[in-house]
């Protein structure tokens, strides 16, 4: 139960840091494409690592 208190404190600290960041005025098309590509590659990488972990755990590798 103590973990919940630490998690909520961490969330509040991160939220306060995000609020203090300057507001982004505009995104170019290139920035949007780069952001989308980064998100897609991150998701693919996460799924690949998860699949590798599952194969190692089942003894297939």
N, C-alpha and C positions, 0 to 999 in steps of 0.2 A: 504494500500500500504506500510505502514511502516513495516508491518509484513514480507514482502518479504525481506527487508533489514536485519532484524534481523535473518531471516532464513538463508540467504546466509552467514552472519557473523558466525553463529553457525556452518554451514557446513564447512567453512574454518578452524575454530578452531578444529573441530573434525578430519578433514582431516590431519591437521598438527600434531595432536597427534598420529594418526595412522601411519604416515610416520616415526615418531621418535621411534616407537616400534621396538625392535630387530626382525630380520627376523627369522622365524621358520625354522630350518634346515631340519627336517624330521618328518613325522608323522608315528607312528607305526600303525599296524592294529587295535589295541585296541583303540587308539585315534580316528581313523576314525570311528569306530563303535560307540564309545561314542558320537562323534559329530553328527553323523547321527541320533542316537537314541534321542539325545537332541532336534534336529530340529523337528523330527517327533512328539515327545511329546509336544513340544511347539505349533505346529500347531494344534494338536488335542485339547489341552487345550484352545487355542484361539477360536476354533470353538465351543467347549462346552460352554464357557462363552457367546459367541455371541448367541447361541441357547437359553440359559437360559434367557438372556436379552430380546430376541424377545418374548419368552413365557410370561414373566412377563408383557411386554408392551401390549400384546394382551389380557391380563387377563386370560390366560389359567392356571396360577398357583395361 
